[in-house]
Amino acid sequence: MGRTDATALADGDAALVEDLLAGSHRALARVITRIENRAPGYRGIVAALHEHTGDADVIGITGAPGAGKSTLVDKLAAAYRDHGDTVGVVAVDPSSPYTGGAVLGDRIRMASNVGDMDVFFRSMSARGQLGGLSMATADAVKALDAFGKDVIIIETVGAGQNEVDVVRTADTVAVLVQPGSGDDVQTLKAGILEIGDVFVVNKADMDGAERTLAELEEMVHRREGPTKGLDGGHHGFEVPDHPDDGKEDPDDDETVWTPEVLRTVANTGEGVAELIETFDAHATHLRESGAIESTKRRRYAEEIRTLVRSDVGALATAEIERRGGIDALADSVRRRETDPYSLAAEIVEPIADCVDGDEA
């Protein structure tokens, strides 16, 4: 299938893509800015980059504020560089209520990697998306992947249970907990437990670290017990296939990954090497079990659904405006001149007619 008009590349954008693929960090920065701003032509750029993606290991780092995510990401990036890997970091910040941009801006907090051109750091706005990840973040990961970064780390805002959105973008998810954080462990029980491939007790030199480690070990054990024999996907919990995916998972009996529970002291770098070894082990598990293929299929299926919903929503919004705007329509319902169901059907009808006409 070729590109549509919506994803056609303008001449200037084609040159920008070419520069990015040739290794220009300036072009990479410009592309991510275009992506974040959803500037005209960005879809064509992302579409052109897609065929060059798929080689990077994508790691999500999440957890409650104060768990030390930023410091750990800094140390991880430095350790990967010591191994000879190039690194991209996307740090998802809270959205500004005024501009929609990252509150902390392009924060300088990668102290161990300042001046290293092979560590590309970008702070992005969550733009109000649940879980702190927007489509723009996923597209930025694609740009870093196409650029040739070996490892891409996504540091999320730590917005609680809705952090499950990170699963759609990262291959491996690490959940950070700090010692003595009983509330954090309760939050894990409420939902975040299910997204973790690795659980990390950071600041493990603090009081309460051993107890927190024990609590996490117990929680992982409980999680594994009742799900034995189920297809847990790459994150170890049951994710039902959508009936329209068109394929079954390649191996319904694949071995489910048992999450590791590790300890780190990010300030000193203690435990970072072991954490990277676990990330590597999980990546190997995904490839050898075949889970990576079903994971990618789920991810792309969700991305397609998200984009289609967004585009159809934009068409519906335009039709609402053509009919006088949402307030005028609401007033007509209030006056009992019509009802919400009839109005919705009338608004969608032109879109449905176009689809039916194409099928004919």
C-alpha positions in Angstrom: 0.0 0.0 0.0 1.3 3.4 -0.9 1.0 6.7 1.0 -2.2 8.8 0.8 -2.3 12.6 0.4 -2.4 12.9 4.2 1.0 11.1 4.5 2.7 12.4 1.3 6.0 14.1 1.9 6.7 17.7 0.9 10.1 18.3 -0.7 11.5 20.0 2.4 10.2 17.2 4.6 11.7 14.6 2.4 15.1 16.3 2.8 14.6 16.4 6.6 13.9 12.7 6.7 16.9 12.0 4.6 19.1 14.1 6.9 17.7 12.3 10.0 18.4 8.9 8.5 21.9 10.1 7.6 22.6 10.8 11.3 21.9 14.5 11.7 21.0 15.3 15.4 19.7 18.7 14.3 17.3 17.0 11.9 16.3 14.6 14.6 15.5 17.5 17.0 13.5 19.3 14.3 11.5 16.2 13.4 10.6 15.6 17.1 9.6 19.3 17.4 7.4 18.9 14.4 5.9 15.7 15.9 5.3 17.3 19.3 3.6 20.3 17.8 1.6 18.2 15.4 2.8 20.6 12.7 1.5 20.3 9.1 3.3 17.4 7.3 4.3 15.5 10.5 2.3 12.5 9.5 4.2 12.1 6.3 7.4 12.3 8.2 6.4 9.6 10.6 5.1 7.4 7.8 8.4 7.7 5.9 10.3 6.8 9.0 8.2 3.7 9.9 10.0 1.3 7.5 13.3 2.2 9.2 12.1 1.3 12.8 12.1 -1.9 14.8 15.7 -2.3 15.8 15.8 -0.4 19.1 15.2 -1.8 22.6 12.5 0.4 24.1 12.4 0.6 27.9 9.8 2.3 30.0 10.7 3.6 33.4 7.7 4.5 35.6 6.7 4.9 39.2 5.4 7.5 41.7 7.0 10.9 41.9 10.0 10.9 44.2 11.1 7.3 43.4 14.2 8.6 41.7 13.3 7.9 38.1 15.3 10.7 36.6 18.5 9.9 38.5 18.2 6.2 37.5 17.6 7.1 33.9 20.7 9.2 33.9 22.8 6.3 35.3 21.2 3.8 32.9 22.1 6.1 29.9 25.7 6.4 31.1 26.0 2.6 31.6 24.6 1.9 28.1 27.1 4.3 26.7 29.9 2.5 28.5 28.7 -0.6 26.7 29.0 1.2 23.4 25.3 1.7 22.8 23.7 4.9 21.6 20.8 6.1 23.7 17.6 8.2 23.2 15.7 9.5 26.2 12.1 10.8 26.1 11.1 12.3 29.4 7.3 12.8 29.6 6.5 15.9 31.8 3.2 17.1 33.2 1.4 19.3 30.7 1.3 23.1 31.3 -2.4 24.1 31.8 -1.6 27.3 29.7 0.5 26.1 26.8 0.2 22.4 26.7 4.0 22.2 26.8 6.3 20.5 29.3 6.2 22.3 32.6 9.8 21.6 33.2 10.8 22.4 29.6 14.0 20.8 28.2 15.2 20.1 31.7 18.9 19.5 32.2 19.1 16.6 34.5 21.3 14.1 32.6 24.4 15.1 34.5 26.4 12.0 33.6 25.8 12.5 29.9 26.2 16.2 29.3 28.1 16.8 26.1 27.7 13.2 24.8 26.2 13.5 21.4 25.3 9.8 21.5 22.8 10.4 24.3 19.8 12.4 22.9 17.6 13.7 25.6 14.1 15.3 24.9 11.5 16.4 27.4 8.0 16.2 26.1 4.5 17.2 27.3 2.0 14.5 28.3 -0.6 16.8 26.7 -3.2 15.5 29.1 -3.1 11.9 27.9 -3.9 9.2 30.4 -0.8 7.5 31.6 1.4 10.4 30.7 2.0 9.2 27.2 0.6 10.8 24.1 0.7 9.7 20.4 3.4 12.4 20.0 5.6 10.4 22.5 5.2 7.2 20.5 6.0 9.0 17.3 9.1 10.5 18.9 10.2 7.0 19.8 9.9 6.0 16.2 12.0 9.0 15.1 14.8 7.9 17.6 14.5 4.3 16.4 14.8 5.3 12.8 17.7 7.5 13.6 19.5 4.4 14.8 19.5 4.7 18.6 20.2 1.3 20.1 18.3 1.9 23.3 15.4 4.3 23.9 14.3 5.0 27.4 10.9 6.5 28.2 10.6 8.1 31.6 6.9 8.7 32.4 5.3 11.3 34.7 4.2 8.8 37.3 0.5 9.4 37.1 -0.6 6.3 39.0 -2.8 3.5 37.7 -3.2 5.1 34.2 0.5 4.5 33.6 -0.6 1.4 31.8 -0.4 3.4 28.6 3.4 2.9 28.7 2.8 -0.7 27.7 1.8 0.4 24.3 5.1 2.0 23.6 7.7 0.2 25.6 8.9 -3.4 25.1 10.2 -3.7 28.7 8.6 -1.8 31.6 10.4 -1.1 34.9 8.3 0.1 37.9 10.2 2.0 40.5 9.2 2.0 44.2 11.0 3.7 47.0 11.5 2.1 50.4 8.8 2.4 53.0 6.3 3.6 50.4 3.3 1.6 51.6 1.0 3.8 49.6 3.0 3.1 46.5 2.7 -0.6 47.1 -1.1 -0.3 47.5 -1.2 1.6 44.2 0.6 -1.3 42.6 -2.1 -3.6 43.9 -4.6 -1.3 42.3 -3.2 -1.7 38.8 0.4 -0.8 38.1 1.5 -4.2 39.2 0.2 -5.7 36.0 2.4 -3.6 33.6 5.8 -4.3 35.2 8.3 -6.7 33.7 10.8 -5.5 36.3 10.2 -4.0 39.8 12.9 -1.9 41.2 13.3 -0.8 44.8 15.3 2.4 44.3 17.1 4.3 47.1 17.7 0.8 48.6 20.1 2.2 51.1 17.2 3.8 53.0 15.4 2.3 56.0 12.5 0.0 55.0 14.2 -1.3 51.8 14.2 -5.0 52.8 10.5 -4.8 53.8 9.5 -3.2 50.5 11.5 -5.8 48.6 9.7 -8.6 50.5 6.3 -7.0 49.8 7.0 -6.8 46.1 8.3 -10.4 45.9 5.1 -11.5 47.6 3.0 -9.5 45.2 4.8 -10.9 42.2 4.4 -14.4 43.6 0.6 -13.9 44.0 0.4 -12.5 40.5 2.1 -15.5 39.0 0.1 -18.1 40.9 -3.5 -17.6 39.5 -2.3 -16.9 36.0 -0.3 -20.0 35.4 -1.1 -21.5 32.0 -2.6 -18.3 30.6 -1.1 -16.3 27.7 0.2 -13.3 29.6 1.7 -11.5 26.7 5.1 -9.8 27.2 4.1 -8.1 30.4 2.9 -11.2 32.2 -0.8 -10.5 32.4 -3.7 -11.6 30.3 -4.3 -9.3 27.3 -7.2 -10.7 25.3 -6.8 -10.6 21.5 -9.1 -8.3 19.7 -11.4 -10.4 17.4 -10.4 -8.3 14.4 -6.7 -8.7 14.8 -6.9 -11.4 12.1 -4.3 -13.7 13.7 -3.8 -15.8 16.7 -0.7 -15.4 18.8 2.2 -17.4 17.4 2.5 -19.5 20.5 -0.3 -19.8 22.9 1.9 -21.9 25.2 4.8 -19.5 25.4 6.6 -19.2 28.7 5.3 -16.3 30.7 8.0 -13.9 31.9 8.2 -13.8 35.7 9.0 -10.3 36.8 12.2 -9.7 38.6 12.5 -7.7 41.8 15.7 -5.8 42.0 17.3 -3.1 44.3 19.2 0.0 43.1 20.8 3.1 44.6 20.6 5.4 41.6 22.8 8.1 43.2 25.8 5.8 43.4 24.9 3.6 40.4 24.6 0.5 42.7 22.5 -2.2 41.0 22.4 -0.5 37.6 24.5 -3.2 35.9 22.2 -5.9 37.2 19.1 -4.0 36.1 20.5 -3.7 32.5 21.2 -7.5 32.6 17.6 -8.0 33.4 16.4 -5.7 30.6 18.6 -7.7 28.2 17.2 -11.0 29.5 13.7 -9.7 29.0 14.5 -8.6 25.5 15.9 -12.1 24.8 12.8 -13.7 26.2 10.6 -11.6 23.9 12.5 -12.6 20.8 13.0 -16.3 21.7 9.4 -16.9 22.9 7.9 -15.1 19.9 6.0 -12.7 22.3 7.6 -9.7 20.6 5.5 -10.3 17.5 2.2 -10.5 19.2 3.2 -7.5 21.3 3.9 -5.4 18.2 0.7 -6.6 16.6 -1.3 -5.4 19.6 0.6 -2.2 19.7 0.0 -1.4 16.1 -3.6 -2.4 16.3 -4.1 0.0 19.1 -2.3 2.8 17.3 -4.4 2.3 14.2 -7.6 2.4 16.3 -6.4 5.6 18.1 -5.6 7.3 14.9 -8.8 6.3 13.2 -10.9 7.4 16.2 -9.0 10.8 16.2 -9.6 11.3 12.5 -13.2 10.3 12.5 -13.7 12.5 15.5 -12.2 15.5 13.6 -14.6 14.8 10.7 -17.6 14.6 13.1 -16.5 17.9 14.7 -16.3 19.6 11.4 -19.9 18.3 10.6 -21.1 19.7 14.0 -19.7 23.1 13.2 -21.3 23.0 9.7 -24.6 22.5 11.5 -24.1 25.6 13.7 -22.0 24.3 16.5 -22.4 22.0 19.5 -24.2 24.7 21.6 -26.9 25.3 18.9 -27.4 21.5 18.6 -27.7 21.1 22.4 -30.3 23.9 22.5 -32.4 22.1 19.9 -32.3 19.0 22.1 -33.2 21.1 25.2 -36.2 22.5 23.3 -37.3 18.9 22.5 -37.0 19.6 18.8 -34.9 16.5 18.4 -32.9 14.1 20.6 -29.2 13.2 21.0 -29.5 9.9 19.3 -31.1 11.3 16.2 -28.6 14.2 16.0 -25.7 11.8 16.4 -27.0 9.7 13.5 -27.5 12.7 11.3 -24.0 13.9 12.0 -22.4 10.5 11.2 -24.6 9.8 8.2 -22.5 11.8 5.7 -19.4 10.0 6.9 -21.1 6.6 6.7 -22.4 7.5 3.2 -18.9 8.2 2.0 -17.7 4.8 3.4 -20.6 3.0 1.8 -20.0 4.8 -1.5 -16.4 3.7 -1.6 -17.4 0.1 -0.9 -19.9 0.2 -3.8 
